[in-house]
Amino acid sequence: MPASGQAHVGQSRAPASLSGLTSDPPVGAAWAPAHDHALDHSPPIGRRLAAQPGVTATAPSLEAWRGRSVFVTGHTGFKGAWLCALLHRLGAKVSGYALDPPTATSLFDALGQEHLAASTIADIRQGERLAQAMAAAAPDVVFHLAAQAIVGRARAEPVETFDVNVMGTAHLLEAVRRTPSVSAVVVVTSDKVYDNVEWPWAYREPDRLGGKEAYGASKAACEIVVQAWRHAYLSGADRTVPVATARAGNVIGGGDWAVDRLIPDAVRAFSAGAPLVVRNPSAVRPWQHVLEPLAGYCLLAQALLDGKPLPPDLAFNFGPAAEDARSVAWIADAMVRLWGEGASWRQDPGVQPYEARLLEVDSSRARAVLGWTPKWRLDQGLQRSAAWYRAFHAGDDMRGATFAQIEDHLDG
């Protein structure tokens, strides 16, 4: 038998239990791909998965979003603020619901609120308040990003993390039930939903869900909540609302000030003339610029609205090409080079809590079904991230800088 966390070459993959694969009918016509790699349970032998060749990136459609009402939870957070800006650029009427920004300095504050139709500051667990805000917005599409998203905080506050992430999702879906205008929902979970045994193959949507720490486990539980509401409450003869889940993680980009994240920690350290201290430099993650998965979320919502044939579990990974899964040390070295001015990093010599050493996701399904593929390679994303923070520290117009990067990505 292999040691824990390892898999022999040729060993079968874990069964697709708790993966969201159910007998629910797919959205639109029958889902019948010629070959969906994400539904093949045999691991690739002796190699990592590579990006599919010959796939041209599809950008979100201006026609699909112009004038459309959209409700975004978590709009004051890093990803939520970027998503609202992107949707505004696409012509959508965007309403947000979230707590105050989680950090004293935030992208939400840097952007201002003129691109928002409404902004409600409240807890996602306040079900009645949430339902009222959603009803007032009368959205066509709901993106659910509100969450307790910091792994370190989840480790320290596991019950609060489960309450926010799991019950918050349940309250969100209940509000959707009460809002007749909603035609599509995208619930953003994480690439950490998988039962990570740290084998060298990227995880695919039917792979077993799990979690060895509170954050990942709470996000895996969100997937089960979505499956329950989709099947029991949002699939009926009178009304069917497709609810998809999007799994991405380790995004980078300007405007992230959260603690315990590599790029913000680097910027804080370098700006103070101190070395960046990292916990696990050998840990490998699928890094990508924040605009990559956000474009994927928009394409997924478009597919739901159009009734496009989709896999019945409605789960999609959004991750970079295999060669952009890099170690923490590689990212730290790259940021040191980009920042200059004597920037440096060192490893924390103390005993560190559990973190997976290896995590990659296979996005073949999103590429094949949605036409999504990352536009920027990791080095390009890092360059744009460093440029954003440089501009911020120089006192530049960060609203203009942020929308300029969005324009660059849409045109790329």
N, C-alpha and C positions, 0 to 999 in steps of 0.2 A: 504494500500500500504506500502511496506517496505521502510525504510529510504534509502536515496541515498547511493549506494555502498553496499547494502545488497540484499540478495535473500532469499525468503521463501523456506523451504524444499518442494520439489515437483514442484517448479516454473519452467517453461520451460526455457531452455537456450536461449540466444540471437540468432537471426537468423544468418545463415552463409552468411552474405552479406559482400562484399569487402574482401572475404577470399581467393580469388584466385581460387575458384571452378568455373570452366567454362566448356563449352562443348568441350574443346580441347581434342583430343584423348590421352589416356595414352601412355607412352613410352612402346614399345614392345607389347605384347599381351594384351588382354582386362584385365582390373583391376577388379577382381571378388573375393574378399576375402570371406571366410565363414562368418566372422564377423569382421569388422573393428571398434573397439571401437571409433576411431577418427571420424567416420562418424555417430555416434549415438548422436543425439542432446539432449538427456535427461541427466541431471546431475546425478551423483551417489548420492543416497539419504543418507544424514546423515553421510557421511564419506569422507575422502580424498582418492584420488586415490593412490594405492600402486603399486610398481613395479611388472611386470608380473613374476610369479614364473617359475622356470625351463628353463629360457632363458640363453643360454651359449653365452658369448661375442664372437663376431667374430672380428678378427684383420684384418686390411688392408692387402691385398695380395701382397707379393713381386713380384709375377708373373705379376700382373696387372700393376705395376708401373715401373718395371725394364726397363730402357732405354726410358721411355715415356717422351715426352716434356710437361712441365707444366708451365703455366704463372700465377703468383700470384701478385695481386695488394695489396698494403698495406704491403709489405714484410719487411719494416723497423719497423713496429709496434710490439707490444707484441705478439699478436696471429699470425700475419703474419710471424714473425721470427721463432716461434716454428713450424709453419706449414712447412716452407721451410726446416727446419732441419729434420722434420719427413719425408718429401717427399724425401729428399736426402738419408736418411737412407734406405728408401724403394727402392732406385735405380733410382729415377726419375732425369731428367735433368731439373733443376728449373731456371726459369728466373723471375725477380721481377721488379715491377714498383711502385714507391711511392715517396713521399716527403722524405726529410732527416728525420732521427729519431726524434720523437716529443719531446724527453727529452734529456738532456745533457748526462746522463748515459742511456744506452740502451742495450737490449739483442742483437740487431742487431750488435752493435759494439763489444760486448763481444764474439760473435760467429765468427766474421770475415766473409769474403766473399768467401772463397775457395770452399764452397759447392754450390755456385751459378754459373750458366752458364753465366748469365748476370744480371746486376743491373742498372736500369734506374731511375734516380732521377728527377722526374717531377710531375706536378699536374695532378690528374685524370681528371680534367676538360679541359685539353689541348688535345682535341680530335684527332688532326692530329698526335701529338707526341705519343699519346697512341697507335693509329693504326699502326704507324711505328714500335714501339717497339714490339707490338704483332706480326706483320708480320715477323719481324726479328727472333723472337723466334719460329714461326711456331708451336704453341702448339697444342697438342691433347685435353688438358683440361685447363680450365680457372677457377681459384678461385678468386672471387672478395671480398676482405676484406678492401680495401681502404675506409676510412670514417672519418668523424668527430665523434668520439665515446665517448666523455666526456660529461656527462649529464649536469654538471655545466656550461661548456662552451656553450653548446647548449642553456641553459637558458639565458646566457648573449649575445650570438650571434646567434639568431634564423635564420636570413636570410642566413648567411654564412653556417650554418649547413644544411639547406635545399638545398642550392646550391651544396655543396660538396656531400651530401648523395644522393640526387635525381638526379641532373644533372650529377654527376659523374657516377652513375649507367647507365644513358642513354648513355653517351659517351662510357662506357665499352661495352654495348650491340651493339652499332653502330660499334665499332672496331671488335667485333665478326662477325658481318655481312660481314665485309670486309676481314676476314681471313678464307680462305677455309679449313685450316687444323683443325679448332676447331670442336670437336665432342661432347663435353659436357661442361656445365657451371654450377658452383655452386656459387650463390650469397648469401653471409652471411649477414643476417639482424640482428634480435635481438629478444629476448623473450618479449621485450617491444612493439612489434607491435600490441599487442592485446588491445582492448578497455577494460581496466582493471576496473571492477566494484568492485574488492576486495571481491568477494565471496570466500568461502573456497575450491572451486574445481579448479583443475589444468586446464589450458587452452589447448584446442586441436586445431589442424590445421584448421578446418572449422569455428572456432569461429570468431566473428566479429573483424575486425581490427579497430584501432583508435589511439588515443594519446591525453593525457591531458597536455603534455609538448612537446617542440620542438624536442627533440631527438627521442622519441618514434613515434611521428607523422611523422617525416622525414623517419624513417625506414619503417613504414606502407606504406608510399607513394612509397618507393622503391619496395615493393611487387607489387603494382599496375603497376609501370613501367615495371617490369619483365613480368607481365601478358600481357601487351600491346605488348611488343616486341616479346614475345613468340608466340602470336596469329597472329600478323600482319606481322612479318618479318622473323621469324625463324621456321615457320611451313609451308612448301610448298612442291609441287611435286618435285621440283628440289633439294631442300636441307632442311633438318629438323635438327635443333640443340636443343636438350633438355636443358632447363634452369631450374634448381631447386633452391629453396630458403631454407636456413638453419637458424633456429631460436634458438639461445642459448644466454646465458648471465651470468654475474656474475662469470666469470672464475677466478681462482686463479692459481698461479704458480710463479716460480722464473723468474726474469727478467722484471717484470712489474714495471715501475718507474713513471707511470702517476699520476698526481695530482687528488685529489678528488676520489680516490679508496681506499678501506679499507685496503687491505694488504700492498700496497706500503706506504700508510700514516702511518700504524703501524710500518713498518720497519724504516722509516725516524725518527719517534718519538722515538722509542726504542733505535735506534743507537745514538741519541742525548741525551739520558737520560731524555727524556720528556715524559709525558703521551700522549697517543693517544686520540685525541678529536673526538668524533663521533656526528653526527647530530641527527640521529633517531635510537636509539638502539633497538627499538621494531620492526623495519621493517624486514620482512621475505623475503628472496630471495633463489632461487635454486642454491646454490653454487656447483661448481665442478672444478676439476683440468683441466687446459687448454687442456691437451692431450686427455681428454674424448671427447669433441665435435669435435676436430680436426680429431680424428680417425673416428668419424661419418661422417664428411665431405668427407673423403677419400672413405668410404664405399658407400656413396651416389653417388659420381662420378663414382665409379666402376659399380654401378647398372645402371647408365645412359649409360655408355659405352657398357655394356653387353646387353642393350635393355630389361632389366628386367621389368616385369609388375609392374607399379607404379601407385599410385593414380593420377588422372588427374591434380590436382592442383600442383603437384610436390613440396609440402611444407612439411618440416620435422622439428619437435621439437627435440632438443637434451638437455635433462635436467637430473638431478640426480634422484635417488629414492626419494620418498616422504619424508622419514625420514631425508634426507640430505638437505631439505629446512629449513634453520635455521635463527634465528634472528641475526642482527648485533651484539647485545650484546653477543650472544653465540660465534660468531666468534672472537670477541675482547677478551673474556675470554680465548678461546683456544690459541690465539696468545700470550697472556700474559704468560700462562703456558709454551708454547713451547720456548719462548724467554728467560724467567727467568731474572736474573740480575736486579731485581727490576722493571720490566716493569709493566705499569699500564695503565688504560684508564679512561676517564671521559666524561660525556655528555656535549655538548655545550649548555649553558643555553639560548642562543639567540633564536629569532624567526627564524624558518627554512622555506625554500621554499617548495612547494608541492613535495612530493615523495609518491608513492604508498606504503601502509603499508604491503600489501601482494601480492606476485606474485609467482605463480608456473606454470610450464608447464608439460603436460602429453606427455611422449615420447613413448607411446604404439606403435604408428605407426612405429617409427624407430626400435623398438625392434622386432616387428612382421615381417616387410618387409625387413629390412636390416640386421637383426641379431645383431644390435648394443645394447650394454648395458654398463654402466660405469664399469670399472675394479677396480678403486680405490674408496673406500668410502671417505667421506669428511674428516674424521680425518687423513686418509692416505695422502690425497692431501695436507692438511695443514702441516703435518709433512715434506713432500717433499718440500713444498714451503719454510718453515722456514729453512730447511737444505740448500737449494740453496742460500738463502740470507746470511746465516752464512758463507758458503764457499766463497761467493763473498767478504764479509768483511774481510775474512782471506787471501785474495789474491790468492785463488786457481785458477786452470785452469777451467774457466767456460764453455769453449767449451766442454771440456771433461766431466764436470759435467752434462751439458745439454744433451749430447748424451747418457750418462749413464742412465739418467732418461728415455729417450726415449726407450732405450733398455729394461729397467726394465718394462716399460709399455707394450711393444710389447710381452714380455715374460710372463707377468702376467696372 
